[in-house]
Amino acid sequence: MTPLSENSPAVEVVDLRRGYGDYEAVRGISFSLARGELFALLGTNGAGKTTTLEVLEGYHPPTAGTVRIFGLDPYTAGAEVRRRTGTMLQEGGFFKELTVKETVDCWRAFTSRARPTAEVLARVGLEPKAGTRIAQLSGGERRRLDLALAVLNDPELLFLDEPTTGMDPEARRATWRLVKELRAAGTTVVLTTHYLEEAQQLADRVAIMDRGLIAATGTVAEVLAGRGDLITLPLPPGHRLADLPELLGTAPVLTDGLAGYRVPRSAPALAALHGWAAARGVELDGLEVRAGSLEDVFLDLAAASGTSAASTTPLGASR
Ligand SMILES: Nc1ncnc2c1ncn2[C@@H]1O[C@H](COP(=O)(O)OP(=O)(O)OP(=O)(O)O)[C@@H](O)[C@H]1O
C-alpha cells in the first residue's frame, strides 16, 4: 500500500473525468484542498457535483485523470481513506423501525475510532430524539442524523452532499455552526450545495460547476471580483427595452420582466439614468441596486446554457 504522506494535500484532483456509459458527467476538472480548508462545489442540476464527490469518496474510479486523498487513491486504498474521512450522502439508507440511538449504535459497530453515541447526538442536536423511530423523524431531522453518522469517527476530511436540504432555517443555521466548529478544529470539508448563502457563509473557496466543467473558482470574493453592481428596474409605462439608455456604455438586458444593467460602479450609472429620466419626465418606480452575488454568477451560467460550457468566460480567478 502507498505510504501515507502527512504533507500531501487533503484532496488533489487533476483532470478528472468520469462517465456513465457514453455519457461524460465530469469532463476534466482540477482542484486541490489544503488541510483544514472548506471547499464548496456549486452548480446547476446535473452539473456533476455528486459524481465528483463519489469519485473522491472512492465509490467509483475516475474514467481519466487522478484523484488523491491525503496522497492516497481513494478507489484502491478505500479502507485507509474511509478510516480518515466521513461522508454525508444525499439520502442515508436507514432502517425505519430502529430508533435514532439504535441507528447510531449500529453504525458505531462498523466504525473504527467511533465517538460515544450520546456525544454525537448532542453534537447535531438530536439528543431529544434519541428514542424516536426513524420513521417518525422529519426530513430535516434525518439530515441531522446523516450528519451525526458522518462525524461519528471524528474525520479529518468530511464530505457533505447537500447537507442542509430539507432543513428549516433554524436547523440550517445550527448545521452551519457545527460545520464551522469542525472547520475551526481543523477538519477539511468538501461540500456540495444549492444554497448560495451556505457557500457564502461557510466556504474558504468555491467552484461552480456547469455541465461537467468548473466554470468559476476561487474565494467568493475572487469569483465575484469584477462583476460590479446590478441595477434593475421595471420597464417604465409606455417604454420598450430599446427606449432605455445605455449606462456607462452598457445596454440593458431584459430578465423576468426587469431591465437590468451590470455596471462596474453604480453611482455614475445611476446619475446618468436619473438624468435621462428627469429629461423625459419618466418615473423610475421599482429601481433597485445591489452588489454582484453568487446568484448572479449562477444565473449567468444558466442563461449561457446551450453554449459550450468550455467557452463560458471564466468568472473568477482559476487555480
Ligand atoms: N448512475 C448514473 N448513470 C447514468 N447517468 C448518471 C448516473 N449518475 C448521474 N448521472 C448523470 O450524470 C450527470 C451528473 O449527475 P450528478 O448527480 O453528478 O449531478 P449534480 O451536479 O450532483 O446534480 P444535482 O444538483 O441535481 O444533484 C447527470 O446528467 C446525471 O443524470
Ligand as a Chemical Component Dictionary entry (heavy atoms), coordinates in Angstrom:
data_LIG
# 
_chem_comp.id                   LIG 
_chem_comp.type                 NON-POLYMER 
_chem_comp.pdbx_formal_charge   0 
_chem_comp.three_letter_code    LIG 
# 
loop_
_chem_comp_atom.comp_id 
_chem_comp_atom.atom_id 
_chem_comp_atom.alt_atom_id 
_chem_comp_atom.type_symbol 
_chem_comp_atom.charge 
_chem_comp_atom.model_Cartn_x 
_chem_comp_atom.model_Cartn_y 
_chem_comp_atom.model_Cartn_z 
_chem_comp_atom.pdbx_ordinal 
LIG N1  N1  N 0 -25.510 6.180  -12.381 1  
LIG C1  C1  C 0 -25.684 7.026  -13.396 2  
LIG N2  N2  N 0 -25.899 6.558  -14.652 3  
LIG C2  C2  C 0 -26.053 7.392  -15.688 4  
LIG N3  N3  N 0 -26.027 8.742  -15.592 5  
LIG C3  C3  C 0 -25.828 9.261  -14.388 6  
LIG C4  C4  C 0 -25.644 8.437  -13.228 7  
LIG N4  N4  N 0 -25.458 9.261  -12.141 8  
LIG C5  C5  C 0 -25.520 10.517 -12.623 9  
LIG N5  N5  N 0 -25.741 10.513 -13.948 10 
LIG C6  C6  C 0 -25.858 11.711 -14.812 11 
LIG O1  O1  O 0 -24.656 12.462 -14.704 12 
LIG C7  C7  C 0 -24.938 13.852 -14.663 13 
LIG C8  C8  C 0 -24.319 14.456 -13.419 14 
LIG O2  O2  O 0 -25.048 13.996 -12.284 15 
LIG P1  P1  P 0 -24.675 14.436 -10.804 16 
LIG O3  O3  O 0 -25.594 13.692 -9.883  17 
LIG O4  O4  O 0 -23.211 14.284 -10.594 18 
LIG O5  O5  O 0 -25.036 15.981 -10.831 19 
LIG P2  P2  P 0 -25.211 17.013 -9.632  20 
LIG O6  O6  O 0 -24.413 18.209 -10.014 21 
LIG O7  O7  O 0 -24.898 16.380 -8.333  22 
LIG O8  O8  O 0 -26.754 17.328 -9.758  23 
LIG P3  P3  P 0 -27.863 17.691 -8.636  24 
LIG O9  O9  O 0 -27.549 19.085 -8.228  25 
LIG O10 O10 O 0 -29.119 17.615 -9.432  26 
LIG O11 O11 O 0 -27.768 16.691 -7.525  27 
LIG C9  C9  C 0 -26.447 13.994 -14.731 28 
LIG O12 O12 O 0 -26.810 14.294 -16.059 29 
LIG C10 C10 C 0 -26.958 12.625 -14.330 30 
LIG O13 O13 O 0 -28.191 12.336 -14.961 31 
# 
loop_
_chem_comp_bond.comp_id 
_chem_comp_bond.atom_id_1 
_chem_comp_bond.atom_id_2 
_chem_comp_bond.value_order 
_chem_comp_bond.pdbx_ordinal 
LIG N1  C1  SING 1  
LIG C1  N2  SING 2  
LIG C1  C4  DOUB 3  
LIG N2  C2  DOUB 4  
LIG C2  N3  SING 5  
LIG N3  C3  DOUB 6  
LIG C3  C4  SING 7  
LIG C3  N5  SING 8  
LIG C4  N4  SING 9  
LIG N4  C5  DOUB 10 
LIG C5  N5  SING 11 
LIG N5  C6  SING 12 
LIG C6  O1  SING 13 
LIG C6  C10 SING 14 
LIG O1  C7  SING 15 
LIG C7  C8  SING 16 
LIG C7  C9  SING 17 
LIG C8  O2  SING 18 
LIG O2  P1  SING 19 
LIG P1  O3  DOUB 20 
LIG P1  O4  SING 21 
LIG P1  O5  SING 22 
LIG O5  P2  SING 23 
LIG P2  O6  DOUB 24 
LIG P2  O7  SING 25 
LIG P2  O8  SING 26 
LIG O8  P3  SING 27 
LIG P3  O9  DOUB 28 
LIG P3  O10 SING 29 
LIG P3  O11 SING 30 
LIG C9  O12 SING 31 
LIG C9  C10 SING 32 
LIG C10 O13 SING 33 
# 
